[in-house]
């Protein structure tokens, strides 16, 4: 399926908001949406890795999708829902719900416990999920570092098109730029392949990326917007500087546990999304104090206001 609205530009991979004690906090979704729109981000990907999907129950995921669909009504925001699960029946049910909600697209990770051990089995898994939403574009979410499912995505697209009528493309979260180039050209280049590794964005743009789905777009969208503008204007020196800011930021967050640190950073920006759930961890108060001081020294809070 060639989608009318490919995932070009920036798509923020949103956090799933929790209360301080770890309960789902649907009241925070409105602030998340407002924050993204203020930063000119008009596409949001929910329930993925950043959204801690495997730590969120199926009922909670349904509630989250319903709340986002409600909040975006009347706004420019478009919604993409990750529906993947280790239980394929749950994934298909989430796909059915997403179609009922009228979302822009759905995506699914590969099962990561009982993993498909051939490309044909992976395609069959995706076909079963996508069949639950026969009118909604489907993206396979490739992130082999987390799923340990690692197949050639150009072959997935070329062989999967017949089995998955709604196949729109790949959310490509893999820093292998050679594999990305092969995937971009699969099927004559007709698929949408948004990039998924924020700190490598400039390399992906140089190879032909038109869009990206990323977690750091929640709190650093202006950096990436300047990066894209500089690249499109042929100002590689400026683009490299913006990418360097991204690298410094992500390294700082990762030094104390990326997901928990990123959620804390959202709170510093006035959007409380709570802690990460176990098995992810959260930085200590002392670590957060040092992190904030480091971000201030590097100029992060000025970067996002420019």
MARGU-794242 format. One record per residue: residue number from 1; residue in three letters; x, y, z of N, C-alpha, C in turn. Coordinates in steps of 0.2 Angstrom, whole numbers, plus 2048, in hexadecimal, padded with zeros to 3 digits. Layout:
! residues N
  num  residuo  n_X  n_Y  n_Z  ca_X  ca_Y  ca_Z  c_X  c_Y  c_Z
  NUM      ala    X    Y    Z     X     Y     Z    X    Y    Z
...
! end
This chain:
! residues 306
  num  residuo  n_X  n_Y  n_Z  ca_X  ca_Y  ca_Z  c_X  c_Y  c_Z
    1      unk  804  7FA  800   800   800   800  804  806  800
    2      unk  804  80A  7FB   807   811   7FB  803  816  7FF
    3      unk  806  818  804   802   81C   809  802  824  806
    4      unk  7FD  827  806   7FC   82E   804  800  832  809
    5      unk  802  830  80F   805   834   814  80B  831  816
    6      unk  810  830  812   816   82C   815  819  830  81B
    7      unk  81D  82C  81E   820   82F   824  826  833  823
    8      unk  825  839  81F   82B   83E   81E  82B  843  823
    9      unk  831  846  824   832   84B   829  833  847  82F
   10      unk  832  84A  835   833   847   83C  82C  844  83E
   11      unk  82D  83E  841   827   83B   844  82A  839  84B
   12      unk  827  83C  850   829   83B   857  827  834  85A
   13      unk  82C  830  85C   82A   82A   860  828  82C  867
   14      unk  822  82C  869   820   82F   86F  821  82A  875
   15      unk  822  82D  87B   822   829   881  81B  827  883
   16      unk  81B  822  886   814   820   889  815  823  890
   17      unk  810  827  892   810   82B   898  80E  827  89E
   18      unk  811  827  8A4   80F   824   8AA  80F  829  8AF
   19      unk  80B  827  8B5   80C   82B   8BB  812  829  8BF
   20      unk  813  82D  8C4   819   82B   8C8  81A  824  8CA
   21      unk  814  821  8CB   814   81A   8CE  814  815  8C8
   22      unk  814  817  8C2   814   813   8BC  80E  811  8B9
   23      unk  808  814  8BB   802   813   8B8  801  817  8B1
   24      unk  7FD  815  8AD   7FC   818   8A6  7F9  81F  8A8
   25      unk  7FC  824  8A5   7FA   82B   8A6  7F7  82E  8A0
   26      unk  7F1  82D  89E   7EE   82F   898  7ED  837  897
   27      unk  7ED  83A  89D   7EC   841   89E  7F2  845  89B
   28      unk  7F7  841  89A   7FD   845   898  7FE  845  890
   29      unk  7F9  841  88D   7FA   841   885  7F9  848  882
   30      unk  7F4  84C  885   7F2   852   882  7F8  857  882
   31      unk  7FC  857  888   802   85B   888  808  858  883
   32      unk  808  852  882   80D   84F   87E  80B  851  877
   33      unk  805  851  875   803   853   86E  804  85B  86D
   34      unk  802  85F  872   803   866   871  80B  868  871
   35      unk  80F  864  875   816   866   874  819  864  86D
   36      unk  817  85E  86B   819   85D   864  817  862  85F
   37      unk  811  864  85F   80E   868   85A  812  86F  85B
   38      unk  813  871  861   817   878   862  81E  877  85E
   39      unk  821  871  85E   827   870   85B  826  86E  854
   40      unk  821  86F  851   81F   86E   84A  820  866  848
   41      unk  81F  862  84C   81F   85B   84B  818  858  84A
   42      unk  816  856  845   80F   854   843  80D  84D  842
   43      unk  812  849  844   811   842   843  814  83E  84A
   44      unk  810  83A  84D   812   837   853  811  82F  853
   45      unk  816  82C  855   816   824   855  816  822  85C
   46      unk  810  81E  85E   80F   81D   865  810  815  866
   47      unk  812  813  86C   812   80C   86E  818  808  86B
   48      unk  81D  80C  869   823   808   866  828  807  86C
   49      unk  82E  807  86A   834   806   86F  834  80B  874
   50      unk  834  811  871   834   817   876  82E  817  87A
   51      unk  828  814  878   822   814   87B  822  80E  880
   52      unk  827  80A  880   828   804   885  822  7FF  884
   53      unk  821  7FE  87D   81B   7F9   87C  81B  7F3  87F
   54      unk  821  7F0  880   821   7E9   883  820  7E9  88B
   55      unk  820  7EF  88D   81F   7F0   895  818  7F3  896
   56      unk  814  7F4  891   80D   7F6   891  808  7F1  88F
   57      unk  803  7F0  893   7FE   7EB   892  7FA  7ED  88C
   58      unk  7F7  7E7  889   7F3   7E8   883  7ED  7ED  884
   59      unk  7EA  7ED  88A   7E4   7F1   88C  7E7  7F8  88C
   60      unk  7ED  7F9  88F   7EF   800   890  7F1  803  889
   61      unk  7F4  7FE  884   7F5   801   87E  7EF  803  87A
   62      unk  7EA  7FF  87B   7E3   801   878  7E1  808  87B
   63      unk  7E2  809  881   7E0   80F   884  7E4  815  881
   64      unk  7EA  814  881   7EF   819   87E  7ED  81B  877
   65      unk  7EC  816  873   7EA   818   86C  7E4  81C  86C
   66      unk  7DF  81A  870   7D9   81D   870  7DA  824  872
   67      unk  7DE  825  877   7DF   82C   87A  7E2  831  874
   68      unk  7E8  82E  871   7EB   832   86C  7E6  833  866
   69      unk  7E2  82F  864   7DE   830   85F  7D9  835  861
   70      unk  7D7  836  867   7D2   83B   869  7D5  842  869
   71      unk  7DC  842  86C   7DF   848   86D  7E1  84B  866
   72      unk  7E3  848  861   7E5   84B   85B  7DF  84D  857
   73      unk  7D9  84C  858   7D3   84E   854  7D4  856  854
   74      unk  7D3  858  84E   7D3   85F   84C  7DA  862  84C
   75      unk  7DF  85E  84D   7E6   861   84C  7E9  85E  846
   76      unk  7EF  861  844   7F3   85E   83F  7F6  858  840
   77      unk  7F6  855  846   7FA   84F   848  7F7  849  845
   78      unk  7FC  845  843   7FA   83E   840  7FD  839  844
   79      unk  7F9  833  845   7FB   82E   84A  7FD  828  846
   80      unk  802  825  849   805   81E   846  805  81A  84D
   81      unk  802  814  84D   802   810   853  806  80A  851
   82      unk  80B  809  856   80E   802   856  80A  7FD  859
   83      unk  808  7F7  856   804   7F2   858  807  7EC  859
   84      unk  80E  7EB  858   811   7E5   859  811  7E2  860
   85      unk  812  7DC  861   811   7D8   867  814  7D1  866
   86      unk  817  7CE  86C   819   7C7   86B  813  7C3  86A
   87      unk  80D  7C5  86C   807   7C1   86A  804  7C4  864
   88      unk  804  7C0  85E   802   7C3   858  7FA  7C4  858
   89      unk  7F7  7C1  85C   7EF   7C2   85C  7EE  7C9  860
   90      unk  7F2  7CA  865   7F2   7D1   868  7F3  7D6  863
   91      unk  7F9  7D5  85F   7FB   7DA   85A  7F5  7DB  855
   92      unk  7F2  7D6  853   7ED   7D7   84E  7E7  7DA  851
   93      unk  7E5  7D9  857   7E0   7DD   85A  7E1  7E4  85B
   94      unk  7E8  7E6  85C   7EA   7ED   85D  7E9  7F0  856
   95      unk  7EB  7EC  851   7EB   7EF   84A  7E3  7F0  848
   96      unk  7DF  7EC  84A   7D8   7ED   849  7D5  7F3  84C
   97      unk  7D7  7F4  852   7D5   7FA   856  7D8  801  852
   98      unk  7DE  800  850   7E2   806   84D  7DE  808  847
   99      unk  7DC  803  843   7D8   805   83D  7D1  808  83F
  100      unk  7CE  805  844   7C8   808   846  7C9  810  848
  101      unk  7CE  811  84B   7D0   818   84D  7D2  81D  847
  102      unk  7D3  81A  841   7D5   81E   83C  7DC  821  83C
  103      unk  7E1  81D  83E   7E7   81F   83F  7EB  820  838
  104      unk  7F0  823  837   7F4   824   831  7F7  81E  82F
  105      unk  7FA  81A  834   7FD   814   832  7FE  810  838
  106      unk  800  809  837   802   805   83D  809  802  83B
  107      unk  80C  800  841   813   7FD   840  813  7F7  845
  108      unk  818  7F2  844   818   7ED   848  820  7EA  848
  109      unk  822  7EA  84E   828   7E6   850  828  7DF  84E
  110      unk  82D  7DB  84D   82D   7D4   84D  82C  7D1  854
  111      unk  829  7CC  855   829   7C8   85B  830  7C7  85D
  112      unk  832  7C9  864   839   7C8   866  83A  7C3  86B
  113      unk  836  7BF  86D   837   7B9   872  837  7B3  86D
  114      unk  832  7B1  86B   832   7AB   866  833  7AF  85F
  115      unk  839  7AF  85D   83A   7B4   857  839  7B0  850
  116      unk  837  7B3  84B   836   7B0   845  83D  7AF  842
  117      unk  83F  7A8  840   846   7A7   83E  847  7A6  837
  118      unk  842  7A8  833   843   7A9   82C  83F  7AF  82A
  119      unk  841  7B2  824   83E   7B8   821  836  7B6  820
  120      unk  835  7B1  81D   82E   7AF   81B  82A  7AF  822
  121      unk  82C  7AC  827   828   7AC   82E  827  7B4  830
  122      unk  82C  7B8  82F   82B   7BF   831  826  7C2  82D
  123      unk  826  7C1  827   821   7C4   822  81A  7C1  824
  124      unk  81A  7BA  826   813   7B8   828  811  7BB  82E
  125      unk  815  7BC  833   813   7C0   839  810  7C6  837
  126      unk  814  7CA  833   811   7D1   831  80B  7D1  82D
  127      unk  80A  7CC  829   804   7CB   825  7FE  7CA  829
  128      unk  7FF  7C6  82F   7F9   7C5   833  7F7  7CB  837
  129      unk  7FC  7CF  839   7FB   7D5   83D  7F7  7DA  838
  130      unk  7FA  7DB  832   7F8   7E0   82E  7F1  7DF  82B
  131      unk  7EF  7D8  82B   7E8   7D6   829  7E3  7D9  82E
  132      unk  7E5  7DB  834   7E0   7DE   838  7DE  7E5  837
  133      unk  7E2  7E8  832   7E1   7EF   830  7E1  7EF  829
  134      unk  7DD  7ED  825   7DE   7EC   81E  7DD  7F2  81A
  135      unk  7DC  7F8  81D   7DC   7FE   819  7E1  803  81C
  136      unk  7E5  801  820   7EA   805   824  7F1  803  822
  137      unk  7F5  808  81F   7FC   806   81E  800  803  823
  138      unk  804  7FE  822   808   7FA   826  80F  7FB  825
  139      unk  813  7FD  82B   81A   7FD   82B  81D  7F7  82F
  140      unk  822  7F4  82D   826   7F0   831  82B  7F4  835
  141      unk  82B  7F3  83B   830   7F6   840  836  7F2  841
  142      unk  83B  7F4  83D   842   7F0   83D  846  7F3  842
  143      unk  848  7EF  848   84C   7F2   84D  850  7EC  850
  144      unk  854  7E9  84C   858   7E2   84D  85C  7E3  854
  145      unk  85E  7E8  856   862   7E9   85C  85E  7E7  862
  146      unk  857  7E8  862   853   7E6   867  84F  7E0  866
  147      unk  84D  7DE  860   849   7D8   85F  84D  7D2  85E
  148      unk  854  7D3  85C   858   7CE   859  855  7CA  853
  149      unk  851  7CD  84F   84E   7CB   849  852  7CF  844
  150      unk  856  7CC  840   85A   7D0   83B  85A  7CD  834
  151      unk  855  7CF  830   855   7CD   829  856  7D3  824
  152      unk  858  7D2  81E   859   7D7   819  852  7DB  818
  153      unk  851  7E1  819   84B   7E4   819  849  7E6  811
  154      unk  84E  7E6  80D   84C   7E7   806  849  7E0  803
  155      unk  84B  7DB  806   848   7D4   804  841  7D4  807
  156      unk  840  7D6  80E   83A   7D6   811  835  7DA  80D
  157      unk  836  7E0  80A   832   7E4   806  830  7E1  800
  158      unk  835  7DE  7FC   834   7DB   7F6  830  7D5  7F6
  159      unk  831  7D1  7FB   82D   7CA   7FC  827  7CC  800
  160      unk  827  7D1  804   821   7D2   809  81B  7D5  805
  161      unk  81C  7D9  800   817   7DD   7FC  811  7D8  7FA
  162      unk  812  7D2  7F8   80D   7CE   7F6  809  7CB  7FC
  163      unk  80C  7CA  801   809   7C7   807  805  7CD  80B
  164      unk  808  7D3  80B   805   7D8   80F  803  7DE  80B
  165      unk  7FC  7DE  809   7FA   7E3   804  7FA  7EA  806
  166      unk  7FB  7EB  80D   7FB   7F2   810  802  7F4  811
  167      unk  807  7F0  80F   80E   7F2   811  810  7F8  80E
  168      unk  812  7FD  812   814   804   810  81B  805  810
  169      unk  81F  801  815   826   802   816  829  7FF  81C
  170      unk  82E  802  81E   832   800   824  834  806  828
  171      unk  833  805  82F   836   809   834  83D  806  835
  172      unk  842  80A  832   848   807   832  84D  809  838
  173      unk  84D  805  83D   851   807   843  857  803  843
  174      unk  85C  804  83F   862   800   83E  867  805  83B
  175      unk  86D  805  83E   872   80A   83C  876  808  836
  176      unk  874  802  833   878   7FF   82D  875  803  827
  177      unk  879  808  825   878   80C   81F  878  809  819
  178      unk  87C  804  818   87B   800   812  875  7FC  811
  179      unk  873  7F9  816   86C   7F6   816  866  7FB  815
  180      unk  867  801  818   862   806   817  862  808  810
  181      unk  867  809  80C   867   80A   805  864  805  801
  182      unk  865  7FF  803   862   7F9   7FF  85A  7F9  800
  183      unk  858  7FB  806   851   7FB   808  84E  801  804
  184      unk  851  807  804   84E   80C   801  84D  80B  7F9
  185      unk  851  806  7F6   850   805   7EF  84C  7FF  7EE
  186      unk  84A  7FC  7F3   845   7F6   7F2  83F  7F7  7EE
  187      unk  83D  7F3  7EA   837   7F4   7E6  837  7FA  7E2
  188      unk  83D  7FC  7DF   83D   802   7DB  83D  808  7DF
  189      unk  83E  808  7E6   83E   80E   7EA  837  810  7EC
  190      unk  832  80C  7EB   82B   80E   7EC  829  80E  7F3
  191      unk  82D  80B  7F8   82B   80A   7FF  82D  810  803
  192      unk  82A  812  809   82B   817   80D  830  814  813
  193      unk  836  817  814   83B   814   818  83D  819  81D
  194      unk  839  81B  822   83B   820   827  841  81E  82B
  195      unk  846  822  82C   84C   820   830  84A  820  838
  196      unk  84E  81C  83B   84C   81B   842  852  81C  847
  197      unk  858  81E  845   85E   81F   84A  85F  826  84A
  198      unk  85D  82A  84E   85E   831   84E  865  834  84D
  199      unk  86A  831  851   870   833   851  874  832  84A
  200      unk  871  82E  846   874   82D   83F  870  830  839
  201      unk  86B  835  83B   867   838   836  86A  83B  830
  202      unk  86F  83E  831   873   842   82B  875  83D  826
  203      unk  878  837  828   87A   832   824  874  82F  820
  204      unk  86E  82E  823   868   82B   820  865  830  81B
  205      unk  866  837  81D   863   83C   818  868  83C  812
  206      unk  86E  83B  812   873   83B   80D  871  835  808
  207      unk  86E  830  80B   86D   82A   806  866  82A  804
  208      unk  862  82F  806   85B   830   803  855  830  808
  209      unk  856  82F  80E   851   82F   813  84D  836  812
  210      unk  846  835  813   841   83A   812  83E  83C  819
  211      unk  83F  837  81E   83B   838   824  83F  834  829
  212      unk  83D  835  830   840   831   835  83B  831  83B
  213      unk  83B  82B  83E   837   82A   844  83C  82A  84A
  214      unk  83C  82E  84F   841   82E   854  83E  830  85B
  215      unk  842  82E  860   840   830   867  842  837  869
  216      unk  848  839  867   84B   83F   869  847  845  865
  217      unk  843  843  861   83E   849   85E  839  84B  863
  218      unk  838  848  868   834   84A   86D  836  850  871
  219      unk  83D  851  872   840   856   875  845  85A  872
  220      unk  847  858  86C   84C   85C   868  84A  85C  861
  221      unk  844  85D  85F   842   85D   858  845  863  855
  222      unk  846  869  858   849   86F   854  850  86D  851
  223      unk  854  869  855   85B   867   853  85A  863  84C
  224      unk  855  85F  84C   855   85A   846  852  85E  840
  225      unk  84D  863  842   84A   867   83C  84F  86B  839
  226      unk  854  86E  83D   859   872   83A  85E  86E  836
  227      unk  85F  868  839   864   863   835  861  862  82E
  228      unk  85A  860  82E   857   85F   827  858  865  823
  229      unk  856  86B  825   856   871   821  85D  872  81F
  230      unk  862  871  823   869   873   821  86B  86E  81B
  231      unk  869  867  81C   86B   862   817  867  864  811
  232      unk  861  866  811   85D   867   80B  860  86D  807
  233      unk  863  872  80B   866   878   808  86D  877  806
  234      unk  870  871  807   877   86F   805  87C  872  80A
  235      unk  87A  874  810   87F   876   815  881  871  819
  236      unk  885  86D  817   887   867   81B  88B  868  822
  237      unk  88E  86E  822   892   870   828  88D  871  82D
  238      unk  887  875  82C   882   876   831  87E  870  832
  239      unk  87D  86B  82E   87A   865   82F  87E  861  834
  240      unk  884  861  833   889   85D   837  889  85F  83E
  241      unk  888  866  83F   888   869   846  882  867  849
  242      unk  87C  867  846   876   864   849  876  85D  84B
  243      unk  879  859  846   87A   852   848  87E  851  84E
  244      unk  883  855  84E   888   854   854  884  856  85B
  245      unk  880  85B  85A   87B   85C   860  877  856  862
  246      unk  874  853  85D   871   84D   85E  875  847  862
  247      unk  87B  846  85F   87F   841   862  881  843  869
  248      unk  883  849  86B   884   84B   871  87E  84A  876
  249      unk  879  84C  874   873   84B   878  871  843  879
  250      unk  871  83F  874   86F   838   875  875  835  879
  251      unk  87B  837  878   880   834   87D  87F  835  884
  252      unk  87D  83C  885   87C   83E   88C  876  83A  88F
  253      unk  871  839  88C   86B   836   88E  86D  82E  88F
  254      unk  870  82B  88B   872   824   88B  876  823  891
  255      unk  87A  828  893   87F   826   898  87C  825  89F
  256      unk  875  827  8A0   872   825   8A6  86C  821  8A5
  257      unk  86B  81E  89F   865   81A   89D  861  81E  899
  258      unk  861  81D  892   85E   822   88D  856  823  88F
  259      unk  852  81D  88F   84B   81E   890  849  822  896
  260      unk  84B  820  89C   84A   824   8A2  84C  82B  8A2
  261      unk  852  82C  89F   854   833   89F  850  837  89A
  262      unk  84E  834  894   84A   838   88F  844  83A  892
  263      unk  841  835  896   83A   837   899  83B  83C  89E
  264      unk  840  83C  8A2   842   842   8A7  842  848  8A3
  265      unk  846  848  89E   847   84E   89A  840  851  897
  266      unk  83C  84D  895   835   84F   893  832  853  899
  267      unk  833  851  89F   830   854   8A5  833  85B  8A6
  268      unk  83A  85C  8A5   83D   862   8A5  83B  867  8A0
  269      unk  838  864  89B   835   869   895  82D  86A  897
  270      unk  82B  868  89C   824   869   89E  81F  864  89C
  271      unk  821  85E  89A   81D   859   897  81F  853  89C
  272      unk  81B  852  8A1   81C   84C   8A6  81A  846  8A3
  273      unk  81E  841  8A1   81C   83B   89F  81E  835  8A3
  274      unk  821  837  8A9   822   832   8AE  828  82E  8AD
  275      unk  829  829  8B1   82F   825   8B1  82E  81F  8AC
  276      unk  834  81C  8AA   834   816   8A6  832  810  8AB
  277      unk  82E  80B  8A8   82C   805   8AB  832  800  8AB
  278      unk  833  7FC  8B0   837   7F6   8B0  835  7F2  8AA
  279      unk  83A  7EF  8A7   841   7EE   8A9  845  7F4  8A7
  280      unk  843  7F9  8A3   847   7FF   8A3  848  802  8A9
  281      unk  84D  806  8AA   84E   809   8B0  84E  811  8B0
  282      unk  84F  814  8B5   84E   81B   8B6  855  81E  8B9
  283      unk  857  824  8B7   85D   827   8BA  85B  829  8C2
  284      unk  860  829  8C6   860   82B   8CD  85F  833  8CD
  285      unk  85D  835  8D2   85D   83D   8D3  864  840  8D2
  286      unk  869  83D  8D4   870   83F   8D3  871  83F  8CC
  287      unk  870  83A  8C9   871   839   8C1  86E  83E  8BD
  288      unk  867  83F  8BF   863   844   8BC  866  84B  8BD
  289      unk  868  84D  8C3   86B   853   8C4  872  854  8C0
  290      unk  876  84F  8BF   87C   850   8BB  87A  850  8B4
  291      unk  875  84C  8B2   873   84D   8AB  870  854  8A9
  292      unk  86C  857  8AD   86A   85D   8AB  86F  862  8AB
  293      unk  874  862  8AF   87A   866   8AF  87E  865  8A9
  294      unk  87E  85F  8A7   882   85E   8A0  87E  860  89A
  295      unk  878  860  89A   874   862   895  874  86A  894
  296      unk  874  86D  89A   875   874   89A  87C  877  898
  297      unk  881  873  89A   888   875   897  888  874  890
  298      unk  885  86F  88D   886   86E   886  881  873  882
  299      unk  87D  876  885   878   87B   882  872  878  87F
  300      unk  870  872  882   86A   86F   87F  864  873  880
  301      unk  862  877  885   85C   87A   886  85C  880  881
  302      unk  862  883  87F   862   888   87A  861  885  873
  303      unk  864  87F  872   863   87C   86B  85B  87B  869
  304      unk  857  87A  86E   850   878   86D  84C  87E  86D
  305      unk  84F  884  86E   84B   88A   86E  84D  88F  868
  306      unk  852  88D  864   854   891   85F  84F  890  859
! end
